């Protein structure tokens, strides 16, 4: 009888603790960004993932390949799209 009561009490205490962790959402390392600009009668939308700079100088640490610098791209998680 004690075992049944202990198991029931433990499960009743553990259930709310598990449900609290389910709603926790952690932001992405590179936040998605969408910019829209109207040019004439056309709307141009640029969608990309904004990289975190974290105090670094973007572009200063590029490693050249075959003597040519690597182009920095605006999209850390996925490809940049233009619509």
HTML snippet that shows the backbone in 3Dmol.js (N, CA, C, O; Angstrom):
<script src="https://3Dmol.org/build/3Dmol-min.js"></script>
<div id="view" style="width:600px;height:400px;position:relative"></div>
<script>
const pdb = `
ATOM      1  N   UNK A   1       0.814  -1.189   0.000  1.00  0.00           N
ATOM      2  CA  UNK A   1       0.000   0.000   0.000  1.00  0.00           C
ATOM      3  C   UNK A   1       0.861   1.257   0.000  1.00  0.00           C
ATOM      4  O   UNK A   1       0.541   2.243  -0.665  1.00  0.00           O
ATOM      5  N   UNK A   2       1.966   1.210   0.761  1.00  0.00           N
ATOM      6  CA  UNK A   2       2.852   2.367   0.803  1.00  0.00           C
ATOM      7  C   UNK A   2       3.491   2.616  -0.561  1.00  0.00           C
ATOM      8  O   UNK A   2       3.680   3.763  -0.964  1.00  0.00           O
ATOM      9  N   UNK A   3       3.818   1.544  -1.260  1.00  0.00           N
ATOM     10  CA  UNK A   3       4.445   1.685  -2.582  1.00  0.00           C
ATOM     11  C   UNK A   3       3.488   2.337  -3.575  1.00  0.00           C
ATOM     12  O   UNK A   3       3.892   3.192  -4.362  1.00  0.00           O
ATOM     13  N   UNK A   4       2.242   1.938  -3.536  1.00  0.00           N
ATOM     14  CA  UNK A   4       1.255   2.513  -4.448  1.00  0.00           C
ATOM     15  C   UNK A   4       1.058   3.995  -4.142  1.00  0.00           C
ATOM     16  O   UNK A   4       1.005   4.817  -5.058  1.00  0.00           O
ATOM     17  N   UNK A   5       0.949   4.338  -2.868  1.00  0.00           N
ATOM     18  CA  UNK A   5       0.783   5.733  -2.478  1.00  0.00           C
ATOM     19  C   UNK A   5       2.002   6.564  -2.873  1.00  0.00           C
ATOM     20  O   UNK A   5       1.857   7.683  -3.365  1.00  0.00           O
ATOM     21  N   UNK A   6       3.203   6.020  -2.660  1.00  0.00           N
ATOM     22  CA  UNK A   6       4.431   6.734  -3.013  1.00  0.00           C
ATOM     23  C   UNK A   6       4.526   6.944  -4.526  1.00  0.00           C
ATOM     24  O   UNK A   6       4.894   8.029  -4.976  1.00  0.00           O
ATOM     25  N   UNK A   7       4.198   5.914  -5.314  1.00  0.00           N
ATOM     26  CA  UNK A   7       4.249   6.033  -6.775  1.00  0.00           C
ATOM     27  C   UNK A   7       3.234   7.054  -7.274  1.00  0.00           C
ATOM     28  O   UNK A   7       3.526   7.829  -8.184  1.00  0.00           O
ATOM     29  N   UNK A   8       2.046   7.057  -6.681  1.00  0.00           N
ATOM     30  CA  UNK A   8       1.022   8.016  -7.072  1.00  0.00           C
ATOM     31  C   UNK A   8       1.438   9.444  -6.722  1.00  0.00           C
ATOM     32  O   UNK A   8       1.266  10.358  -7.529  1.00  0.00           O
ATOM     33  N   UNK A   9       1.980   9.635  -5.528  1.00  0.00           N
ATOM     34  CA  UNK A   9       2.427  10.966  -5.107  1.00  0.00           C
ATOM     35  C   UNK A   9       3.576  11.456  -5.980  1.00  0.00           C
ATOM     36  O   UNK A   9       3.615  12.628  -6.354  1.00  0.00           O
ATOM     37  N   UNK A  10       4.503  10.574  -6.303  1.00  0.00           N
ATOM     38  CA  UNK A  10       5.644  10.952  -7.141  1.00  0.00           C
ATOM     39  C   UNK A  10       5.188  11.343  -8.545  1.00  0.00           C
ATOM     40  O   UNK A  10       5.689  12.315  -9.110  1.00  0.00           O
ATOM     41  N   UNK A  11       4.249  10.596  -9.108  1.00  0.00           N
ATOM     42  CA  UNK A  11       3.772  10.928 -10.455  1.00  0.00           C
ATOM     43  C   UNK A  11       2.984  12.241 -10.461  1.00  0.00           C
ATOM     44  O   UNK A  11       3.051  12.996 -11.432  1.00  0.00           O
ATOM     45  N   UNK A  12       2.244  12.516  -9.393  1.00  0.00           N
ATOM     46  CA  UNK A  12       1.512  13.779  -9.319  1.00  0.00           C
ATOM     47  C   UNK A  12       2.444  14.972  -9.167  1.00  0.00           C
ATOM     48  O   UNK A  12       2.120  16.068  -9.625  1.00  0.00           O
ATOM     49  N   UNK A  13       3.580  14.782  -8.539  1.00  0.00           N
ATOM     50  CA  UNK A  13       4.551  15.863  -8.399  1.00  0.00           C
ATOM     51  C   UNK A  13       5.390  16.054  -9.660  1.00  0.00           C
ATOM     52  O   UNK A  13       5.797  17.173  -9.970  1.00  0.00           O
ATOM     53  N   UNK A  14       5.648  14.979 -10.381  1.00  0.00           N
ATOM     54  CA  UNK A  14       6.514  15.051 -11.558  1.00  0.00           C
ATOM     55  C   UNK A  14       5.784  15.583 -12.793  1.00  0.00           C
ATOM     56  O   UNK A  14       6.418  16.193 -13.655  1.00  0.00           O
ATOM     57  N   UNK A  15       4.495  15.372 -12.901  1.00  0.00           N
ATOM     58  CA  UNK A  15       3.745  15.786 -14.093  1.00  0.00           C
ATOM     59  C   UNK A  15       3.782  17.293 -14.321  1.00  0.00           C
ATOM     60  O   UNK A  15       4.045  17.702 -15.452  1.00  0.00           O
ATOM     61  N   UNK A  16       3.537  18.150 -13.327  1.00  0.00           N
ATOM     62  CA  UNK A  16       3.613  19.599 -13.582  1.00  0.00           C
ATOM     63  C   UNK A  16       5.020  20.074 -13.921  1.00  0.00           C
ATOM     64  O   UNK A  16       5.184  21.017 -14.695  1.00  0.00           O
ATOM     65  N   UNK A  17       6.027  19.436 -13.355  1.00  0.00           N
ATOM     66  CA  UNK A  17       7.403  19.844 -13.649  1.00  0.00           C
ATOM     67  C   UNK A  17       7.743  19.582 -15.109  1.00  0.00           C
ATOM     68  O   UNK A  17       8.423  20.393 -15.737  1.00  0.00           O
ATOM     69  N   UNK A  18       7.283  18.468 -15.656  1.00  0.00           N
ATOM     70  CA  UNK A  18       7.551  18.148 -17.057  1.00  0.00           C
ATOM     71  C   UNK A  18       6.838  19.123 -17.990  1.00  0.00           C
ATOM     72  O   UNK A  18       7.399  19.515 -19.013  1.00  0.00           O
ATOM     73  N   UNK A  19       5.625  19.516 -17.658  1.00  0.00           N
ATOM     74  CA  UNK A  19       4.871  20.408 -18.537  1.00  0.00           C
ATOM     75  C   UNK A  19       5.453  21.821 -18.561  1.00  0.00           C
ATOM     76  O   UNK A  19       5.232  22.547 -19.531  1.00  0.00           O
ATOM     77  N   UNK A  20       6.175  22.227 -17.547  1.00  0.00           N
ATOM     78  CA  UNK A  20       6.776  23.559 -17.529  1.00  0.00           C
ATOM     79  C   UNK A  20       7.900  23.682 -18.542  1.00  0.00           C
ATOM     80  O   UNK A  20       8.078  24.754 -19.120  1.00  0.00           O
ATOM     81  N   UNK A  21       8.653  22.638 -18.773  1.00  0.00           N
ATOM     82  CA  UNK A  21       9.784  22.700 -19.688  1.00  0.00           C
ATOM     83  C   UNK A  21       9.352  22.638 -21.142  1.00  0.00           C
ATOM     84  O   UNK A  21      10.130  22.997 -22.025  1.00  0.00           O
ATOM     85  N   UNK A  22       8.148  22.197 -21.410  1.00  0.00           N
ATOM     86  CA  UNK A  22       7.682  22.077 -22.784  1.00  0.00           C
ATOM     87  C   UNK A  22       7.474  23.444 -23.438  1.00  0.00           C
ATOM     88  O   UNK A  22       7.684  23.577 -24.644  1.00  0.00           O
ATOM     89  N   UNK A  23       7.073  24.446 -22.687  1.00  0.00           N
ATOM     90  CA  UNK A  23       6.761  25.745 -23.264  1.00  0.00           C
ATOM     91  C   UNK A  23       7.986  26.649 -23.441  1.00  0.00           C
ATOM     92  O   UNK A  23       7.855  27.761 -23.954  1.00  0.00           O
ATOM     93  N   UNK A  24       9.146  26.202 -23.034  1.00  0.00           N
ATOM     94  CA  UNK A  24      10.353  27.013 -23.143  1.00  0.00           C
ATOM     95  C   UNK A  24      10.849  27.016 -24.584  1.00  0.00           C
ATOM     96  O   UNK A  24      11.158  25.961 -25.137  1.00  0.00           O
ATOM     97  N   UNK A  25      10.926  28.196 -25.192  1.00  0.00           N
ATOM     98  CA  UNK A  25      11.451  28.315 -26.547  1.00  0.00           C
ATOM     99  C   UNK A  25      12.735  29.135 -26.506  1.00  0.00           C
ATOM    100  O   UNK A  25      12.773  30.224 -25.933  1.00  0.00           O
ATOM    101  N   UNK A  26      13.763  28.609 -27.107  1.00  0.00           N
ATOM    102  CA  UNK A  26      15.065  29.269 -27.149  1.00  0.00           C
ATOM    103  C   UNK A  26      15.203  29.936 -28.515  1.00  0.00           C
ATOM    104  O   UNK A  26      14.964  29.285 -29.532  1.00  0.00           O
ATOM    105  N   UNK A  27      15.581  31.212 -28.568  1.00  0.00           N
ATOM    106  CA  UNK A  27      15.697  31.883 -29.864  1.00  0.00           C
ATOM    107  C   UNK A  27      16.828  31.293 -30.704  1.00  0.00           C
ATOM    108  O   UNK A  27      17.800  30.754 -30.174  1.00  0.00           O
ATOM    109  N   UNK A  28      16.682  31.406 -32.013  1.00  0.00           N
ATOM    110  CA  UNK A  28      17.711  30.923 -32.926  1.00  0.00           C
ATOM    111  C   UNK A  28      18.968  31.757 -32.778  1.00  0.00           C
ATOM    112  O   UNK A  28      18.916  32.913 -32.358  1.00  0.00           O
ATOM    113  N   UNK A  29      20.091  31.164 -33.124  1.00  0.00           N
ATOM    114  CA  UNK A  29      21.356  31.892 -33.058  1.00  0.00           C
ATOM    115  C   UNK A  29      21.356  33.065 -34.032  1.00  0.00           C
ATOM    116  O   UNK A  29      21.889  34.131 -33.724  1.00  0.00           O
ATOM    117  N   UNK A  30      20.768  32.873 -35.186  1.00  0.00           N
ATOM    118  CA  UNK A  30      20.656  33.941 -36.186  1.00  0.00           C
ATOM    119  C   UNK A  30      19.179  34.187 -36.449  1.00  0.00           C
ATOM    120  O   UNK A  30      18.495  33.342 -37.026  1.00  0.00           O
ATOM    121  N   UNK A  31      18.698  35.332 -36.029  1.00  0.00           N
ATOM    122  CA  UNK A  31      17.278  35.650 -36.138  1.00  0.00           C
ATOM    123  C   UNK A  31      16.883  35.928 -37.589  1.00  0.00           C
ATOM    124  O   UNK A  31      17.623  36.597 -38.309  1.00  0.00           O
ATOM    125  N   UNK A  32      15.715  35.419 -38.031  1.00  0.00           N
ATOM    126  CA  UNK A  32      15.257  35.718 -39.386  1.00  0.00           C
ATOM    127  C   UNK A  32      14.830  37.180 -39.513  1.00  0.00           C
ATOM    128  O   UNK A  32      14.200  37.735 -38.613  1.00  0.00           O
ATOM    129  N   UNK A  33      15.184  37.793 -40.647  1.00  0.00           N
ATOM    130  CA  UNK A  33      14.880  39.199 -40.904  1.00  0.00           C
ATOM    131  C   UNK A  33      14.211  39.295 -42.273  1.00  0.00           C
ATOM    132  O   UNK A  33      14.585  38.585 -43.206  1.00  0.00           O
ATOM    133  N   UNK A  34      13.232  40.170 -42.383  1.00  0.00           N
ATOM    134  CA  UNK A  34      12.564  40.415 -43.654  1.00  0.00           C
ATOM    135  C   UNK A  34      12.470  41.925 -43.861  1.00  0.00           C
ATOM    136  O   UNK A  34      11.946  42.640 -43.007  1.00  0.00           O
ATOM    137  N   UNK A  35      12.971  42.402 -44.978  1.00  0.00           N
ATOM    138  CA  UNK A  35      12.937  43.829 -45.317  1.00  0.00           C
ATOM    139  C   UNK A  35      12.162  43.987 -46.620  1.00  0.00           C
ATOM    140  O   UNK A  35      12.394  43.245 -47.574  1.00  0.00           O
ATOM    141  N   UNK A  36      11.244  44.947 -46.665  1.00  0.00           N
ATOM    142  CA  UNK A  36      10.459  45.218 -47.865  1.00  0.00           C
ATOM    143  C   UNK A  36      10.619  46.680 -48.251  1.00  0.00           C
ATOM    144  O   UNK A  36      10.546  47.570 -47.403  1.00  0.00           O
ATOM    145  N   UNK A  37      10.839  46.917 -49.537  1.00  0.00           N
ATOM    146  CA  UNK A  37      11.005  48.278 -50.054  1.00  0.00           C
ATOM    147  C   UNK A  37      10.196  48.400 -51.335  1.00  0.00           C
ATOM    148  O   UNK A  37      10.233  47.506 -52.181  1.00  0.00           O
ATOM    149  N   UNK A  38       9.471  49.489 -51.484  1.00  0.00           N
ATOM    150  CA  UNK A  38       8.710  49.731 -52.702  1.00  0.00           C
ATOM    151  C   UNK A  38       9.568  50.531 -53.664  1.00  0.00           C
ATOM    152  O   UNK A  38      10.055  51.610 -53.326  1.00  0.00           O
ATOM    153  N   UNK A  39       9.751  49.998 -54.867  1.00  0.00           N
ATOM    154  CA  UNK A  39      10.497  50.663 -55.931  1.00  0.00           C
ATOM    155  C   UNK A  39       9.521  50.862 -57.081  1.00  0.00           C
ATOM    156  O   UNK A  39       9.153  49.907 -57.766  1.00  0.00           O
ATOM    157  N   UNK A  40       9.109  52.097 -57.285  1.00  0.00           N
ATOM    158  CA  UNK A  40       8.097  52.376 -58.306  1.00  0.00           C
ATOM    159  C   UNK A  40       6.774  51.777 -57.884  1.00  0.00           C
ATOM    160  O   UNK A  40       6.205  52.171 -56.866  1.00  0.00           O
ATOM    161  N   UNK A  41       6.277  50.821 -58.664  1.00  0.00           N
ATOM    162  CA  UNK A  41       5.028  50.139 -58.329  1.00  0.00           C
ATOM    163  C   UNK A  41       5.276  48.706 -57.861  1.00  0.00           C
ATOM    164  O   UNK A  41       4.333  47.934 -57.690  1.00  0.00           O
ATOM    165  N   UNK A  42       6.534  48.356 -57.655  1.00  0.00           N
ATOM    166  CA  UNK A  42       6.903  46.995 -57.280  1.00  0.00           C
ATOM    167  C   UNK A  42       7.422  46.949 -55.850  1.00  0.00           C
ATOM    168  O   UNK A  42       8.214  47.801 -55.444  1.00  0.00           O
ATOM    169  N   UNK A  43       6.978  45.958 -55.090  1.00  0.00           N
ATOM    170  CA  UNK A  43       7.504  45.720 -53.747  1.00  0.00           C
ATOM    171  C   UNK A  43       8.597  44.664 -53.831  1.00  0.00           C
ATOM    172  O   UNK A  43       8.377  43.581 -54.373  1.00  0.00           O
ATOM    173  N   UNK A  44       9.769  44.973 -53.299  1.00  0.00           N
ATOM    174  CA  UNK A  44      10.892  44.041 -53.264  1.00  0.00           C
ATOM    175  C   UNK A  44      11.097  43.628 -51.812  1.00  0.00           C
ATOM    176  O   UNK A  44      11.244  44.477 -50.934  1.00  0.00           O
ATOM    177  N   UNK A  45      11.107  42.314 -51.562  1.00  0.00           N
ATOM    178  CA  UNK A  45      11.278  41.778 -50.216  1.00  0.00           C
ATOM    179  C   UNK A  45      12.569  40.985 -50.155  1.00  0.00           C
ATOM    180  O   UNK A  45      12.823  40.131 -51.005  1.00  0.00           O
ATOM    181  N   UNK A  46      13.379  41.266 -49.157  1.00  0.00           N
ATOM    182  CA  UNK A  46      14.641  40.570 -48.930  1.00  0.00           C
ATOM    183  C   UNK A  46      14.515  39.826 -47.613  1.00  0.00           C
ATOM    184  O   UNK A  46      14.278  40.442 -46.573  1.00  0.00           O
ATOM    185  N   UNK A  47      14.673  38.491 -47.642  1.00  0.00           N
ATOM    186  CA  UNK A  47      14.573  37.671 -46.440  1.00  0.00           C
ATOM    187  C   UNK A  47      15.905  36.979 -46.201  1.00  0.00           C
ATOM    188  O   UNK A  47      16.455  36.347 -47.103  1.00  0.00           O
ATOM    189  N   UNK A  48      16.425  37.101 -44.977  1.00  0.00           N
ATOM    190  CA  UNK A  48      17.708  36.485 -44.640  1.00  0.00           C
ATOM    191  C   UNK A  48      17.776  36.234 -43.147  1.00  0.00           C
ATOM    192  O   UNK A  48      16.941  36.728 -42.388  1.00  0.00           O
ATOM    193  N   UNK A  49      18.768  35.466 -42.725  1.00  0.00           N
ATOM    194  CA  UNK A  49      19.016  35.230 -41.304  1.00  0.00           C
ATOM    195  C   UNK A  49      20.122  36.161 -40.861  1.00  0.00           C
ATOM    196  O   UNK A  49      21.226  36.124 -41.404  1.00  0.00           O
ATOM    197  N   UNK A  50      19.834  36.991 -39.883  1.00  0.00           N
ATOM    198  CA  UNK A  50      20.778  38.001 -39.409  1.00  0.00           C
ATOM    199  C   UNK A  50      21.826  37.366 -38.500  1.00  0.00           C
ATOM    200  O   UNK A  50      21.485  36.896 -37.415  1.00  0.00           O
ATOM    201  N   UNK A  51      23.087  37.341 -38.914  1.00  0.00           N
ATOM    202  CA  UNK A  51      24.117  36.726 -38.070  1.00  0.00           C
ATOM    203  C   UNK A  51      24.450  37.601 -36.867  1.00  0.00           C
ATOM    204  O   UNK A  51      24.364  38.827 -36.938  1.00  0.00           O
ATOM    205  N   UNK A  52      24.824  36.973 -35.781  1.00  0.00           N
ATOM    206  CA  UNK A  52      25.263  37.707 -34.596  1.00  0.00           C
ATOM    207  C   UNK A  52      26.716  38.103 -34.776  1.00  0.00           C
ATOM    208  O   UNK A  52      27.562  37.262 -35.080  1.00  0.00           O
ATOM    209  N   UNK A  53      27.002  39.351 -34.594  1.00  0.00           N
ATOM    210  CA  UNK A  53      28.367  39.847 -34.771  1.00  0.00           C
ATOM    211  C   UNK A  53      29.176  39.628 -33.501  1.00  0.00           C
ATOM    212  O   UNK A  53      30.356  39.287 -33.579  1.00  0.00           O
ATOM    213  N   UNK A  54      28.567  39.818 -32.330  1.00  0.00           N
ATOM    214  CA  UNK A  54      29.200  39.589 -31.025  1.00  0.00           C
ATOM    215  C   UNK A  54      30.541  40.291 -30.882  1.00  0.00           C
ATOM    216  O   UNK A  54      31.506  39.681 -30.421  1.00  0.00           O
ATOM    217  N   UNK A  55      30.620  41.540 -31.261  1.00  0.00           N
ATOM    218  CA  UNK A  55      31.843  42.313 -31.076  1.00  0.00           C
ATOM    219  C   UNK A  55      32.899  42.102 -32.144  1.00  0.00           C
ATOM    220  O   UNK A  55      33.946  42.749 -32.102  1.00  0.00           O
ATOM    221  N   UNK A  56      32.656  41.222 -33.095  1.00  0.00           N
ATOM    222  CA  UNK A  56      33.629  40.977 -34.159  1.00  0.00           C
ATOM    223  C   UNK A  56      33.454  41.993 -35.275  1.00  0.00           C
ATOM    224  O   UNK A  56      32.380  42.574 -35.435  1.00  0.00           O
ATOM    225  N   UNK A  57      34.504  42.203 -36.041  1.00  0.00           N
ATOM    226  CA  UNK A  57      34.445  43.065 -37.214  1.00  0.00           C
ATOM    227  C   UNK A  57      34.163  42.173 -38.418  1.00  0.00           C
ATOM    228  O   UNK A  57      35.041  41.440 -38.874  1.00  0.00           O
ATOM    229  N   UNK A  58      32.945  42.237 -38.926  1.00  0.00           N
ATOM    230  CA  UNK A  58      32.560  41.389 -40.051  1.00  0.00           C
ATOM    231  C   UNK A  58      33.341  41.820 -41.282  1.00  0.00           C
ATOM    232  O   UNK A  58      33.310  42.990 -41.663  1.00  0.00           O
ATOM    233  N   UNK A  59      34.022  40.905 -41.887  1.00  0.00           N
ATOM    234  CA  UNK A  59      34.791  41.202 -43.086  1.00  0.00           C
ATOM    235  C   UNK A  59      36.271  41.376 -42.835  1.00  0.00           C
ATOM    236  O   UNK A  59      37.060  41.302 -43.777  1.00  0.00           O
ATOM    237  N   UNK A  60      36.673  41.603 -41.601  1.00  0.00           N
ATOM    238  CA  UNK A  60      38.092  41.811 -41.318  1.00  0.00           C
ATOM    239  C   UNK A  60      38.846  40.495 -41.195  1.00  0.00           C
ATOM    240  O   UNK A  60      40.069  40.465 -41.336  1.00  0.00           O
ATOM    241  N   UNK A  61      38.128  39.408 -40.933  1.00  0.00           N
ATOM    242  CA  UNK A  61      38.792  38.119 -40.725  1.00  0.00           C
ATOM    243  C   UNK A  61      38.558  37.163 -41.885  1.00  0.00           C
ATOM    244  O   UNK A  61      38.635  35.947 -41.706  1.00  0.00           O
ATOM    245  N   UNK A  62      38.276  37.685 -43.058  1.00  0.00           N
ATOM    246  CA  UNK A  62      38.061  36.825 -44.219  1.00  0.00           C
ATOM    247  C   UNK A  62      39.367  36.170 -44.633  1.00  0.00           C
ATOM    248  O   UNK A  62      40.413  36.817 -44.668  1.00  0.00           O
ATOM    249  N   UNK A  63      39.300  34.893 -44.942  1.00  0.00           N
ATOM    250  CA  UNK A  63      40.483  34.161 -45.386  1.00  0.00           C
ATOM    251  C   UNK A  63      40.410  34.050 -46.905  1.00  0.00           C
ATOM    252  O   UNK A  63      39.479  33.440 -47.431  1.00  0.00           O
ATOM    253  N   UNK A  64      41.372  34.627 -47.616  1.00  0.00           N
ATOM    254  CA  UNK A  64      41.309  34.575 -49.079  1.00  0.00           C
ATOM    255  C   UNK A  64      41.571  33.169 -49.614  1.00  0.00           C
ATOM    256  O   UNK A  64      42.353  32.409 -49.043  1.00  0.00           O
ATOM    257  N   UNK A  65      40.908  32.841 -50.711  1.00  0.00           N
ATOM    258  CA  UNK A  65      41.142  31.582 -51.407  1.00  0.00           C
ATOM    259  C   UNK A  65      41.680  31.912 -52.790  1.00  0.00           C
ATOM    260  O   UNK A  65      41.047  32.647 -53.548  1.00  0.00           O
ATOM    261  N   UNK A  66      42.822  31.382 -53.113  1.00  0.00           N
ATOM    262  CA  UNK A  66      43.492  31.627 -54.395  1.00  0.00           C
ATOM    263  C   UNK A  66      43.747  33.115 -54.617  1.00  0.00           C
ATOM    264  O   UNK A  66      43.707  33.589 -55.752  1.00  0.00           O
ATOM    265  N   UNK A  67      44.007  33.849 -53.544  1.00  0.00           N
ATOM    266  CA  UNK A  67      44.298  35.268 -53.650  1.00  0.00           C
ATOM    267  C   UNK A  67      43.079  36.161 -53.686  1.00  0.00           C
ATOM    268  O   UNK A  67      43.219  37.383 -53.646  1.00  0.00           O
ATOM    269  N   UNK A  68      41.873  35.586 -53.760  1.00  0.00           N
ATOM    270  CA  UNK A  68      40.635  36.365 -53.800  1.00  0.00           C
ATOM    271  C   UNK A  68      39.936  36.283 -52.444  1.00  0.00           C
ATOM    272  O   UNK A  68      39.843  35.201 -51.864  1.00  0.00           O
ATOM    273  N   UNK A  69      39.441  37.417 -51.931  1.00  0.00           N
ATOM    274  CA  UNK A  69      38.733  37.357 -50.648  1.00  0.00           C
ATOM    275  C   UNK A  69      37.381  36.656 -50.793  1.00  0.00           C
ATOM    276  O   UNK A  69      36.763  36.696 -51.857  1.00  0.00           O
ATOM    277  N   UNK A  70      36.935  36.019 -49.722  1.00  0.00           N
ATOM    278  CA  UNK A  70      35.639  35.346 -49.711  1.00  0.00           C
ATOM    279  C   UNK A  70      34.558  36.394 -49.489  1.00  0.00           C
ATOM    280  O   UNK A  70      34.688  37.252 -48.616  1.00  0.00           O
ATOM    281  N   UNK A  71      33.508  36.324 -50.269  1.00  0.00           N
ATOM    282  CA  UNK A  71      32.399  37.267 -50.107  1.00  0.00           C
ATOM    283  C   UNK A  71      31.596  36.899 -48.870  1.00  0.00           C
ATOM    284  O   UNK A  71      31.251  35.734 -48.667  1.00  0.00           O
ATOM    285  N   UNK A  72      31.298  37.903 -48.038  1.00  0.00           N
ATOM    286  CA  UNK A  72      30.472  37.671 -46.862  1.00  0.00           C
ATOM    287  C   UNK A  72      29.034  37.608 -47.320  1.00  0.00           C
ATOM    288  O   UNK A  72      28.598  38.445 -48.109  1.00  0.00           O
ATOM    289  N   UNK A  73      28.297  36.638 -46.843  1.00  0.00           N
ATOM    290  CA  UNK A  73      26.904  36.494 -47.266  1.00  0.00           C
ATOM    291  C   UNK A  73      25.965  36.870 -46.131  1.00  0.00           C
ATOM    292  O   UNK A  73      26.273  36.632 -44.963  1.00  0.00           O
ATOM    293  N   UNK A  74      24.848  37.445 -46.461  1.00  0.00           N
ATOM    294  CA  UNK A  74      23.840  37.819 -45.471  1.00  0.00           C
ATOM    295  C   UNK A  74      22.856  36.676 -45.323  1.00  0.00           C
ATOM    296  O   UNK A  74      21.785  36.695 -45.929  1.00  0.00           O
ATOM    297  N   UNK A  75      23.200  35.701 -44.541  1.00  0.00           N
ATOM    298  CA  UNK A  75      22.326  34.555 -44.315  1.00  0.00           C
ATOM    299  C   UNK A  75      23.078  33.472 -43.596  1.00  0.00           C
ATOM    300  O   UNK A  75      23.804  32.703 -44.226  1.00  0.00           O
ATOM    301  N   UNK A  76      22.926  33.389 -42.293  1.00  0.00           N
ATOM    302  CA  UNK A  76      23.700  32.434 -41.522  1.00  0.00           C
ATOM    303  C   UNK A  76      23.047  31.060 -41.497  1.00  0.00           C
ATOM    304  O   UNK A  76      23.758  30.055 -41.475  1.00  0.00           O
ATOM    305  N   UNK A  77      21.720  30.978 -41.500  1.00  0.00           N
ATOM    306  CA  UNK A  77      21.041  29.691 -41.375  1.00  0.00           C
ATOM    307  C   UNK A  77      20.495  29.167 -42.693  1.00  0.00           C
ATOM    308  O   UNK A  77      20.451  27.954 -42.903  1.00  0.00           O
ATOM    309  N   UNK A  78      20.089  30.038 -43.562  1.00  0.00           N
ATOM    310  CA  UNK A  78      19.497  29.604 -44.821  1.00  0.00           C
ATOM    311  C   UNK A  78      19.833  30.611 -45.911  1.00  0.00           C
ATOM    312  O   UNK A  78      20.347  31.694 -45.630  1.00  0.00           O
ATOM    313  N   UNK A  79      19.546  30.256 -47.129  1.00  0.00           N
ATOM    314  CA  UNK A  79      19.880  31.121 -48.254  1.00  0.00           C
ATOM    315  C   UNK A  79      19.044  32.394 -48.235  1.00  0.00           C
ATOM    316  O   UNK A  79      17.885  32.386 -47.820  1.00  0.00           O
ATOM    317  N   UNK A  80      19.647  33.484 -48.688  1.00  0.00           N
ATOM    318  CA  UNK A  80      18.946  34.758 -48.805  1.00  0.00           C
ATOM    319  C   UNK A  80      18.001  34.683 -49.994  1.00  0.00           C
ATOM    320  O   UNK A  80      18.382  34.202 -51.061  1.00  0.00           O
ATOM    321  N   UNK A  81      16.765  35.158 -49.817  1.00  0.00           N
ATOM    322  CA  UNK A  81      15.799  35.157 -50.915  1.00  0.00           C
ATOM    323  C   UNK A  81      15.352  36.577 -51.206  1.00  0.00           C
ATOM    324  O   UNK A  81      15.184  37.393 -50.299  1.00  0.00           O
ATOM    325  N   UNK A  82      15.161  36.857 -52.488  1.00  0.00           N
ATOM    326  CA  UNK A  82      14.654  38.155 -52.942  1.00  0.00           C
ATOM    327  C   UNK A  82      13.381  37.880 -53.727  1.00  0.00           C
ATOM    328  O   UNK A  82      13.384  37.092 -54.673  1.00  0.00           O
ATOM    329  N   UNK A  83      12.299  38.530 -53.334  1.00  0.00           N
ATOM    330  CA  UNK A  83      11.015  38.345 -54.036  1.00  0.00           C
ATOM    331  C   UNK A  83      10.578  39.651 -54.641  1.00  0.00           C
ATOM    332  O   UNK A  83       9.524  39.716 -55.274  1.00  0.00           O
TER     333      UNK A  83
END
`;
const viewer = $3Dmol.createViewer("view");
viewer.addModel(pdb, "pdb");
viewer.setStyle({}, {cartoon: {color: "spectrum"}});
viewer.zoomTo();
viewer.render();
</script>
